[in-house]
Amino acid sequence: MSGIGIVGGLGPFASLYFYHRLLSLSGARDDELYPPAVLVAEQVPSRIDHQMGRGPSPLPALIRSVRTLEQAGVSCIALPSATTHWYWPELSAAVSVPIPHLLTATGAALRRAGRTRPLVLATEATAKHRSFEPHLTTGSVARYPEPDQQLRVDDLIRAVKRGDSVAPLRRALAALIRRASTTTGPLGTDSVVLGCTELSVIAPDAPLPVPVVDVTDVLVGAVLATHQGAPTSRSRQLSEAIHDD
């Protein structure tokens, strides 16, 4: 089998949504045309807690997951979690199968769109470590929510992990984006990065004041390009994943 491997459980609903978007954006129109896939979902310790110094390392479980996928014969491995990319160097070294880098792909999408002042909505760990910033174009200035807004972002992420109803969370995220995009300094922001795959699950469907970059769609584009062996025009389009409202 030469399919796409998916590391699940990062969290589970985000992994499920990634697979849904993979199918939706693949261009396939019948059962046998969709890309084959293998999903491995271990009970992985919290990456957030580990990076904040209050929990065990998830690395052993993550390494088991990517090695299981490699043994299944996949062509590439999707890691549908921005926070989990903190461990990308160790995971990439543990297998010979490519693991497309979500943060790098997001930086490339912003660069192609000419966006240099993104508001990054992500977990407290990703925000603390400024994990996206090394992947942004030179001269870009990443912006983050005010502390009270970051707490609300974390609440929304936990609500998705619990499996709470999507509709009210979607409305709450839209309201938060509207507030946060106007309180990020004198120059403001020119885009919003949904920098946690849980936030992708509740991506707003209402008009917003700035374009949205959804990291799940970015990763889908990068994974499809890797699986297909070359970045086709469709894959390049998907990897940008910039949505203007």
C-alpha positions in Angstrom: 0.0 0.0 0.0 1.2 3.5 -0.8 -1.3 5.7 0.9 -1.3 8.6 3.3 -0.6 8.0 6.9 -2.4 10.1 9.6 -1.3 10.4 13.2 -4.6 10.6 15.0 -5.5 11.5 18.6 -3.9 15.0 18.4 -6.9 15.5 19.2 -9.3 13.0 17.8 -11.8 15.4 16.4 -9.1 17.5 14.7 -7.7 14.3 13.1 -11.2 13.3 11.9 -11.7 16.7 10.4 -8.3 16.5 8.7 -9.4 13.3 7.0 -12.7 14.8 6.0 -10.8 17.8 4.4 -8.4 15.4 2.7 -11.3 13.6 1.0 -13.1 16.9 0.2 -10.1 18.5 -1.4 -8.6 15.5 -3.1 -10.6 16.0 -6.3 -11.9 12.4 -6.2 -15.5 11.7 -7.2 -15.9 7.9 -6.5 -14.8 5.4 -3.9 -11.9 3.9 -5.7 -10.5 7.3 -6.6 -9.9 8.7 -3.1 -6.3 8.5 -1.8 -5.8 5.4 0.4 -5.1 6.3 4.0 -4.1 4.7 7.3 -4.9 6.4 10.6 -3.2 5.4 13.8 -4.8 6.9 17.0 -2.8 6.3 20.2 -3.7 7.9 23.5 -0.9 10.5 23.2 -0.1 12.6 26.4 -0.9 16.3 26.1 1.7 18.1 24.0 0.5 21.4 25.5 1.1 20.2 29.1 4.5 18.8 28.2 5.6 22.0 26.6 4.3 24.1 29.4 6.3 22.0 31.9 3.4 20.2 33.6 3.1 16.8 32.0 5.0 13.8 30.6 6.6 13.7 27.1 4.3 12.5 24.3 7.4 11.6 22.2 7.4 7.8 22.8 3.7 7.5 21.7 4.3 9.7 18.7 7.3 7.8 17.6 5.4 4.5 17.9 2.6 6.1 15.8 4.9 7.2 12.9 6.8 3.9 12.9 3.5 2.0 12.7 2.5 4.0 9.7 5.9 3.5 8.1 5.5 -0.2 8.5 2.1 0.0 6.9 3.8 1.2 3.7 2.5 4.8 3.5 4.0 7.3 1.1 3.9 10.2 3.6 2.7 11.0 7.1 0.4 13.8 8.2 0.8 15.3 11.6 -2.5 17.3 11.9 -1.5 19.4 14.9 0.5 22.6 15.0 1.6 22.1 18.6 2.8 18.6 17.9 5.3 20.0 15.3 7.5 20.9 18.3 8.5 17.3 18.0 8.9 17.2 14.3 12.7 16.9 14.2 12.6 13.7 16.3 9.7 12.2 14.5 11.2 13.0 11.1 14.5 11.4 12.2 12.6 8.3 13.4 11.3 7.2 10.0 12.3 7.4 6.4 8.9 8.5 5.2 8.4 12.3 4.6 6.3 14.2 7.2 5.2 17.5 5.5 5.8 20.4 7.9 2.6 22.3 8.7 4.3 25.4 10.1 6.6 25.7 7.1 3.7 25.2 4.7 1.7 27.9 6.5 4.6 30.4 6.3 4.8 29.7 2.5 1.1 30.2 2.1 1.3 33.6 3.9 4.3 34.6 1.8 2.6 33.8 -1.5 -0.4 35.8 -0.4 1.7 38.8 0.6 0.5 38.6 4.2 3.1 39.9 6.7 1.1 40.7 9.9 -0.8 37.6 10.8 -2.8 37.2 14.0 -1.9 33.7 15.2 -4.6 31.9 17.2 -3.1 28.8 18.7 -2.6 26.8 21.9 -1.0 28.5 24.8 2.2 26.4 24.1 2.4 27.4 20.5 1.8 31.0 21.4 4.4 30.9 24.3 7.1 29.4 22.1 6.2 31.6 19.0 6.4 28.4 17.0 5.2 29.9 13.7 7.6 32.8 13.7 10.8 31.0 12.3 8.7 30.0 9.3 7.5 33.4 8.4 9.1 35.6 5.7 11.7 38.1 6.7 10.1 41.3 7.9 6.8 39.6 9.0 5.5 40.4 12.4 3.3 37.8 14.0 0.6 39.1 16.4 -1.1 37.3 19.2 -4.3 37.8 21.2 -4.3 39.7 24.4 -4.0 37.5 27.5 -7.7 37.4 28.2 -8.4 36.6 24.6 -5.8 33.8 24.6 -7.6 32.2 27.6 -10.7 32.2 25.4 -8.8 30.6 22.5 -7.7 27.9 24.9 -11.3 27.4 26.1 -12.5 26.9 22.6 -9.7 24.4 21.8 -10.7 22.4 24.9 -14.3 22.5 24.0 -13.6 21.0 20.6 -11.5 18.3 22.3 -14.5 17.5 24.5 -16.7 17.2 21.5 -19.0 20.1 22.3 -21.5 21.3 19.8 -19.8 23.0 16.8 -22.3 25.8 16.0 -22.0 27.9 19.2 -18.2 27.4 19.1 -18.1 28.6 15.5 -20.0 31.8 16.5 -17.7 32.4 19.5 -14.6 32.0 17.4 -15.9 34.5 14.8 -16.6 37.0 17.6 -13.2 36.5 19.1 -11.5 37.0 15.7 -13.4 40.3 15.2 -12.3 41.6 18.6 -8.7 40.3 18.5 -8.0 41.6 14.9 -8.7 45.2 16.1 -6.5 45.0 19.3 -3.1 43.9 18.0 -1.2 47.1 17.8 -1.2 50.3 15.8 -0.6 48.6 12.4 -3.3 46.0 13.0 -3.3 42.6 11.3 -3.7 41.6 7.6 -4.7 38.0 8.2 -5.7 35.4 10.8 -4.0 32.1 11.1 -6.1 29.3 12.6 -3.0 27.9 14.1 -4.5 25.0 15.9 -6.3 22.2 14.1 -9.1 22.2 16.7 -9.9 25.7 15.6 -10.2 24.4 12.0 -13.1 22.3 13.2 -15.0 25.4 14.2 -13.7 27.7 11.4 -16.2 30.6 11.1 -18.5 30.5 8.1 -19.6 34.2 8.6 -17.8 37.2 6.9 -14.7 38.3 8.8 -12.7 41.6 8.6 -9.5 39.8 7.4 -8.5 36.7 5.4 -8.2 33.5 7.2 -5.4 30.9 6.8 -6.7 27.5 8.0 -3.7 25.2 8.9 -5.7 22.1 8.3 -6.3 23.0 4.6 -2.6 24.1 4.4 -1.5 20.7 5.6 -3.9 18.8 3.3 -2.4 20.6 0.3 1.1 19.8 1.4 0.3 16.2 2.1 -1.5 15.7 -1.3 1.5 17.3 -3.1 3.9 14.9 -1.3 1.7 11.9 -1.9 1.4 12.7 -5.6 5.1 13.1 -5.9 5.1 16.7 -7.2 3.2 19.9 -6.4 0.5 20.1 -9.0 -1.3 23.3 -9.7 -4.3 22.0 -7.6 -2.0 21.1 -4.7 -0.3 24.5 -4.8 -3.7 26.1 -4.7 -4.7 24.0 -1.7 -1.5 24.6 0.2 -2.2 28.3 0.1 -5.5 27.9 1.9 -6.1 31.6 2.1 -9.8 32.4 2.4 -11.0 36.0 1.7 -14.4 36.8 3.0 
